[in-house]
Amino acid sequence: MGWSPKRPQGLICSENNSYGGYTVIVPNGGDHIYLLGPDGQIKHNWHLPWYKPGYAFLTKSGTLLTRGRLMEQVQGRWEFTPGADILLELDWDSNLLWRWEDGDLHHGMQRLPNGNTLIIIWTPLPKGFHQRINGGMPKEKWDALLKADPTFLDFALEGMGVGGRPKMDGEYGDAIIEVNPDGEIVKQWNTFDHLSPEENPTCSLCPGAEWTHANSLDLTRSGEVIISFREISKTIIINWESDEIVWEFGAPVISHQHDPNETPEGNILIFDNGAHHPIQGRSRVIEVDRKTKKIVWQWSGDPVFSFRCLHIGGAEKLPNGNYMVCEGECGRLIEVTPDKQICWEWVSPFVHDFKGKPNIQIFKTRTYAEDSPELAGRDLSGTDCESINKAYQLIQ
């Protein structure tokens, strides 16, 4: 859709067939995590002065798990510290319960039923492995592009990146690590041990410093691990006990996708960004039958090209059968019915500086029912957020 200060922000549409859930949002570049109510107003917020969040969701125990940047005071102002993101767990009142920052964390995390936490980290590829990878823009072409247009890199990366990224130098893959409450790594699953570099080429339009670039981590109800690899346009499911890859779905059907997760029916929902689709780059949300690998539902906006989000975003299927879609690049949340009608829509009014540019992005979101385990017993009146709602003109 794009974003414009001339268009209305806040709640655009709310119809009787919407789910009425509460959504955790993290405006990119801001220093608050918000719980957005079905009326389009902020109902709760989390904040630490020394931390700038990038993504967050609620756990079954009602705590908040969040990935973001550590800040430090320099001459009276808060600035980013060097390095990758850190992982925090907060209670309802923003008290720190747990902290992990001992690795090259990026993008995704999930809490396991046993209390341990799955985390995505960058990890160097073994010696000689990078030479086996197909695809990726050769270094000489990348250097020639930057020489011809020294401003191109700044343009391409405006408002993008988390923590220590982008990884422009070196040779990196991804690892999924399982960390116990004491912060110890009890298991590590490396991409280079389980994926073939010859059969999983890096996109030919992307720099070759990162091979797979994991951007999402989720769990099935049976405890399998779902991972999205953006740079090779592939989604996989792992049996975490055996380390075996039990399901794969990828290019050319999907391109640079995000946020694969399991639907209540056991299908796999994928936010197909479509940045490098054949013929025309287009975005869509697809629901894939896990057994047949056939697309059983998809939504791409109506009219055509009214929905476009090429490098972030997410979607989930709600218990009432609707779909909550986060068109992340323009800070737009859309609830879509199974017959592809928009029944609830909200546009973020939060504009923050991120890496020197005004930014309205939201990486992805998660939505919860008022009586869900995550929110049961909480004060959702929004009384404590009245000043926020007034400042951003969210009060109707």
C-alpha positions as CSV (number, residue, x, y, z in Angstrom):
1,M,0.0,0.0,0.0
2,G,2.8,2.4,0.9
3,W,2.6,5.0,3.6
4,S,1.8,8.7,3.4
5,P,1.3,11.4,6.1
6,K,-1.7,12.5,4.0
7,R,-3.5,9.2,4.6
8,P,-5.4,8.4,7.8
9,Q,-3.4,6.5,10.4
10,G,-4.7,4.3,13.3
11,L,-7.9,2.2,12.9
12,I,-9.1,2.4,9.3
13,C,-11.7,-0.4,9.4
14,S,-13.3,-2.7,12.0
15,E,-16.2,-5.0,11.1
16,N,-18.3,-7.4,13.2
17,N,-16.5,-10.5,11.7
18,S,-13.1,-9.4,12.9
19,Y,-11.4,-11.5,15.5
20,G,-11.1,-8.8,18.2
21,G,-7.6,-9.8,19.3
22,Y,-4.7,-8.0,20.9
23,T,-1.6,-7.6,18.9
24,V,2.0,-7.1,20.0
25,I,3.7,-4.5,17.7
26,V,7.2,-3.1,17.7
27,P,7.6,0.1,15.7
28,N,11.0,0.0,14.1
29,G,13.4,2.5,15.6
30,G,11.2,3.2,18.6
31,D,12.0,2.3,22.2
32,H,8.6,0.8,23.2
33,I,6.8,-2.4,22.6
34,Y,3.1,-2.0,22.4
35,L,0.0,-4.1,22.9
36,L,-2.5,-2.9,20.3
37,G,-6.2,-3.5,21.1
38,P,-9.0,-4.3,18.6
39,D,-10.2,-0.7,18.9
40,G,-6.9,0.5,17.4
41,Q,-5.6,1.9,20.7
42,I,-2.5,1.0,22.7
43,K,-3.6,-1.1,25.7
44,H,-0.2,-1.7,27.3
45,N,3.5,-1.0,26.7
46,W,6.9,-2.3,27.7
47,H,10.0,0.0,28.0
48,L,13.6,-0.1,29.1
49,P,15.7,3.1,28.6
50,W,18.8,1.1,27.7
51,Y,17.2,-1.2,25.2
52,K,15.7,-0.6,21.7
53,P,13.5,-3.5,20.6
54,G,13.2,-5.0,17.1
55,Y,10.6,-7.8,17.6
56,A,8.7,-9.3,20.5
57,F,5.9,-11.8,21.4
58,L,4.2,-13.2,24.5
59,T,5.0,-16.6,25.9
60,K,2.4,-19.0,27.2
61,S,3.4,-18.0,30.8
62,G,2.6,-14.4,30.0
63,T,6.1,-13.0,29.8
64,L,7.4,-11.0,26.8
65,L,10.3,-12.4,24.8
66,T,12.1,-9.7,22.8
67,R,15.1,-9.3,20.5
68,G,16.7,-5.9,20.1
69,R,19.7,-3.6,20.6
70,L,21.6,-2.7,23.7
71,M,22.0,1.0,24.3
72,E,24.5,3.0,26.3
73,Q,24.7,6.6,27.4
74,V,27.3,8.7,25.6
75,Q,27.6,12.4,26.7
76,G,24.0,12.3,28.1
77,R,22.3,10.6,25.1
78,W,21.5,7.0,24.4
79,E,23.4,5.4,21.5
80,F,23.7,1.8,20.1
81,T,26.5,-0.4,21.4
82,P,28.5,-2.3,18.8
83,G,27.6,-5.9,18.1
84,A,24.6,-8.1,17.4
85,D,21.1,-8.1,19.0
86,I,20.5,-9.3,22.6
87,L,17.6,-11.3,23.9
88,L,15.5,-10.3,26.9
89,E,12.5,-11.7,28.8
90,L,10.3,-9.2,30.6
91,D,7.4,-9.5,32.9
92,W,4.2,-7.4,32.4
93,D,5.7,-4.4,34.2
94,S,9.0,-4.4,32.1
95,N,11.0,-6.0,34.9
96,L,14.0,-8.0,33.5
97,L,13.6,-11.8,34.0
98,W,16.2,-13.2,31.7
99,R,18.9,-11.9,29.3
100,W,21.1,-13.6,26.7
101,E,23.7,-11.9,24.6
102,D,26.5,-14.4,24.2
103,G,26.3,-15.0,20.4
104,D,25.7,-13.5,17.0
105,L,21.9,-13.4,17.5
106,H,19.7,-12.2,14.7
107,H,16.0,-12.3,13.7
108,G,14.3,-15.1,15.5
109,M,13.7,-17.0,18.8
110,Q,11.2,-19.4,20.3
111,R,10.5,-20.7,23.8
112,L,10.4,-24.4,24.1
113,P,7.9,-26.3,26.4
114,N,10.9,-27.5,28.5
115,G,11.8,-23.9,29.3
116,N,14.8,-23.7,27.0
117,T,14.9,-21.1,24.2
118,L,15.7,-21.6,20.5
119,I,17.8,-18.8,18.9
120,I,19.0,-18.0,15.4
121,I,22.7,-17.0,15.2
122,W,25.1,-16.3,12.4
123,T,28.0,-18.7,12.3
124,P,31.1,-18.8,10.1
125,L,31.1,-21.4,7.3
126,P,33.7,-24.2,7.5
127,K,36.9,-23.7,5.5
128,G,36.3,-24.3,1.8
129,F,32.5,-24.6,2.2
130,H,31.8,-21.2,0.6
131,Q,33.5,-22.3,-2.7
132,R,30.8,-25.0,-3.1
133,I,27.9,-22.6,-2.9
134,N,26.1,-21.8,-6.2
135,G,24.6,-18.4,-6.9
136,G,25.3,-15.1,-5.0
137,M,26.5,-12.0,-6.8
138,P,30.2,-12.5,-7.4
139,K,32.4,-10.1,-5.5
140,E,33.8,-8.5,-8.6
141,K,30.3,-7.6,-9.8
142,W,29.4,-6.2,-6.4
143,D,32.5,-4.2,-6.3
144,A,31.9,-2.9,-9.9
145,L,28.3,-1.9,-8.9
146,L,29.6,0.1,-5.9
147,K,32.3,1.7,-8.0
148,A,29.8,2.8,-10.6
149,D,27.4,4.1,-8.0
150,P,29.0,4.7,-4.6
151,T,25.6,5.7,-3.2
152,F,23.9,2.5,-4.1
153,L,24.7,0.6,-0.9
154,D,23.3,3.4,1.3
155,F,20.2,3.6,-0.9
156,A,19.6,-0.2,-0.8
157,L,20.0,-0.5,2.9
158,E,18.1,2.5,4.0
159,G,16.0,1.5,7.1
160,M,17.1,-2.1,6.9
161,G,19.0,-4.4,9.1
162,V,19.0,-5.8,12.6
163,G,21.8,-5.9,15.2
164,G,25.2,-6.7,13.6
165,R,23.8,-7.0,10.1
166,P,24.1,-6.7,7.2
167,K,26.9,-9.2,7.0
168,M,28.8,-7.8,4.0
169,D,32.2,-9.3,4.8
170,G,33.1,-12.9,5.5
171,E,31.4,-16.2,4.8
172,Y,28.4,-16.9,7.0
173,G,25.7,-19.6,7.5
174,D,23.1,-19.9,10.2
175,A,22.8,-22.1,13.3
176,I,19.8,-22.8,15.5
177,I,20.9,-23.1,19.1
178,E,19.0,-24.3,22.1
179,V,19.9,-22.4,25.3
180,N,18.8,-23.4,28.8
181,P,17.7,-20.9,31.5
182,D,21.3,-20.7,32.7
183,G,22.4,-19.3,29.3
184,E,24.2,-22.5,28.3
185,I,24.0,-23.8,24.7
186,V,22.8,-27.4,25.0
187,K,22.4,-28.1,21.3
188,Q,23.4,-26.5,18.0
189,W,22.0,-27.3,14.5
190,N,24.1,-25.9,11.7
191,T,22.9,-25.2,8.2
192,F,26.1,-26.4,6.7
193,D,25.7,-29.9,8.3
194,H,22.2,-30.4,6.9
195,L,21.7,-28.4,3.7
196,S,23.6,-29.0,0.4
197,P,25.3,-25.9,-0.9
198,E,25.1,-27.2,-4.5
199,E,21.3,-27.8,-4.2
200,N,20.5,-24.6,-2.3
201,P,22.0,-21.6,-4.2
202,T,22.1,-18.1,-2.8
203,C,20.0,-15.6,-4.8
204,S,22.1,-14.4,-7.7
205,L,21.1,-10.8,-7.0
206,C,22.3,-10.9,-3.3
207,P,25.8,-10.5,-2.1
208,G,27.4,-13.8,-1.2
209,A,28.6,-13.0,2.3
210,E,25.6,-14.8,3.7
211,W,24.5,-18.2,2.4
212,T,21.1,-19.0,3.9
213,H,20.1,-15.9,6.1
214,A,17.5,-17.4,8.5
215,N,14.8,-14.8,9.2
216,S,12.1,-16.7,11.1
217,L,11.8,-19.5,13.7
218,D,8.6,-21.1,14.9
219,L,7.2,-24.4,16.3
220,T,4.6,-26.8,15.3
221,R,2.2,-28.1,17.9
222,S,4.1,-31.4,17.9
223,G,7.4,-29.6,18.7
224,E,9.0,-29.6,15.2
225,V,11.0,-26.5,14.3
226,I,10.0,-24.3,11.3
227,I,12.7,-22.2,9.7
228,S,12.7,-19.7,6.9
229,F,15.9,-19.1,4.9
230,R,15.5,-15.9,2.9
231,E,18.7,-16.0,0.8
232,I,17.9,-19.4,-0.6
233,S,14.1,-18.9,-0.7
234,K,13.4,-22.1,1.3
235,T,11.2,-23.0,4.3
236,I,12.1,-26.3,6.1
237,I,10.7,-28.2,9.1
238,I,13.1,-30.1,11.4
239,N,12.4,-32.9,13.8
240,W,14.3,-31.3,16.7
241,E,14.9,-34.7,18.4
242,S,16.5,-36.4,15.4
243,D,17.8,-33.2,13.6
244,E,16.2,-34.6,10.4
245,I,14.7,-32.2,7.8
246,V,11.1,-33.6,7.4
247,W,9.6,-31.0,5.1
248,E,10.9,-28.5,2.5
249,F,9.2,-25.9,0.4
250,G,10.9,-23.3,-1.7
251,A,11.8,-21.5,-5.0
252,P,10.5,-20.8,-7.5
253,V,7.1,-20.9,-5.8
254,I,8.2,-18.6,-3.0
255,S,10.9,-15.9,-3.0
256,H,12.7,-14.3,0.0
257,Q,9.8,-15.4,2.3
258,H,9.2,-14.7,6.0
259,D,7.3,-16.0,9.0
260,P,6.3,-19.6,8.1
261,N,4.1,-21.0,10.8
262,E,1.5,-23.7,11.4
263,T,-2.2,-23.1,11.0
264,P,-4.8,-24.6,13.3
265,E,-5.5,-27.2,10.6
266,G,-1.8,-28.2,10.3
267,N,-1.1,-26.4,7.1
268,I,1.9,-24.0,6.7
269,L,1.2,-20.3,6.3
270,I,4.0,-18.3,4.6
271,F,4.4,-14.6,4.0
272,D,5.8,-14.8,0.4
273,N,7.6,-11.5,-0.1
274,G,8.2,-12.2,-3.7
275,A,11.1,-9.8,-4.1
276,H,12.7,-11.9,-6.9
277,H,9.7,-13.8,-8.3
278,P,10.1,-14.7,-12.0
279,I,8.6,-12.0,-14.3
280,Q,7.3,-9.7,-11.6
281,G,8.2,-9.2,-8.0
282,R,4.9,-9.5,-6.0
283,S,3.9,-10.2,-2.4
284,R,1.3,-12.6,-1.2
285,V,0.3,-14.7,1.8
286,I,-0.1,-18.4,1.0
287,E,-1.4,-21.4,3.0
288,V,0.2,-24.7,1.9
289,D,-1.1,-28.1,2.5
290,R,1.7,-29.9,4.3
291,K,1.1,-33.3,2.8
292,T,0.5,-32.3,-0.9
293,K,2.5,-29.1,-0.9
294,K,-0.4,-27.5,-2.8
295,I,-1.4,-23.9,-2.1
296,V,-5.0,-24.1,-0.7
297,W,-5.4,-20.3,0.0
298,Q,-3.6,-17.2,-1.0
299,W,-4.1,-13.4,-0.7
300,S,-2.3,-10.7,-2.6
301,G,-4.4,-7.7,-2.2
302,D,-7.3,-6.2,-4.2
303,P,-6.9,-4.3,-6.5
304,V,-3.7,-5.8,-7.9
305,F,-0.5,-4.3,-6.5
306,S,-2.2,-2.8,-3.5
307,F,-0.2,-5.1,-1.3
308,R,3.5,-5.2,-1.6
309,C,6.2,-5.9,1.1
310,L,9.5,-7.2,-0.2
311,H,11.9,-7.6,2.8
312,I,9.9,-8.1,6.1
313,G,6.4,-9.0,7.1
314,G,4.4,-11.8,8.5
315,A,1.0,-13.5,8.8
316,E,-0.9,-15.9,11.1
317,K,-4.2,-17.7,10.9
318,L,-6.5,-16.7,13.7
319,P,-8.8,-19.2,15.6
320,N,-11.9,-17.8,13.9
321,G,-10.4,-18.6,10.5
322,N,-9.4,-15.1,9.5
323,Y,-5.8,-14.1,8.7
324,M,-3.8,-11.3,10.4
325,V,-1.3,-9.9,8.0
326,C,1.5,-7.5,8.8
327,E,2.5,-5.5,5.8
328,G,5.7,-4.6,7.6
329,E,7.4,-2.1,5.3
330,C,4.5,0.4,5.6
331,G,3.4,-0.4,9.2
332,R,0.0,-1.7,8.1
333,L,-1.9,-4.5,9.8
334,I,-4.8,-6.2,7.9
335,E,-7.2,-8.9,9.0
336,V,-8.5,-10.8,6.0
337,T,-11.4,-13.2,6.0
338,P,-11.2,-16.6,4.2
339,D,-13.1,-15.1,1.3
340,K,-10.4,-12.4,1.0
341,Q,-12.3,-9.5,2.4
342,I,-10.6,-7.0,4.7
343,C,-12.5,-6.8,8.0
344,W,-10.0,-4.9,10.1
345,E,-7.2,-2.6,9.2
346,W,-4.8,-0.4,11.1
347,V,-2.0,1.8,9.9
348,S,0.9,2.7,12.3
349,P,1.3,6.4,13.2
350,F,4.7,5.7,14.8
351,V,7.5,7.3,12.8
352,H,11.0,6.9,14.3
353,D,14.5,7.4,13.2
354,F,16.2,4.1,12.3
355,K,19.8,4.3,11.0
356,G,19.4,7.9,10.1
357,K,16.1,7.6,8.2
358,P,12.4,8.2,9.2
359,N,10.9,4.7,9.5
360,I,7.4,3.3,10.0
361,Q,8.2,-0.4,9.6
362,I,7.0,-3.3,11.8
363,F,9.0,-6.6,11.4
364,K,6.1,-8.9,12.2
365,T,3.4,-9.3,14.8
366,R,1.5,-11.9,16.9
367,T,-2.2,-11.6,18.0
368,Y,-3.8,-13.0,21.2
369,A,-7.3,-13.4,22.5
370,E,-8.3,-11.6,25.6
371,D,-8.8,-14.9,27.5
372,S,-5.6,-16.5,26.1
373,P,-3.0,-17.9,28.4
374,E,-0.7,-15.0,27.3
375,L,-3.2,-12.3,28.5
376,A,-5.5,-14.0,30.9
377,G,-6.1,-11.8,34.0
378,R,-4.3,-8.7,32.6
379,D,-5.6,-5.2,32.7
380,L,-6.4,-4.4,29.0
381,S,-8.3,-1.1,29.7
382,G,-5.4,1.0,28.3
383,T,-5.7,3.5,31.1
384,D,-2.0,3.7,31.6
385,C,-1.5,4.4,27.9
386,E,-3.9,7.3,27.5
387,S,-1.0,9.8,26.9
388,I,0.4,7.6,24.2
389,N,-3.0,7.3,22.4
390,K,-3.5,11.0,22.6
391,A,0.0,11.9,21.4
392,Y,-0.5,9.7,18.3
393,Q,-4.1,10.5,17.9
394,L,-5.3,6.9,18.3
395,I,-8.3,7.8,20.5
396,Q,-11.4,7.8,18.4
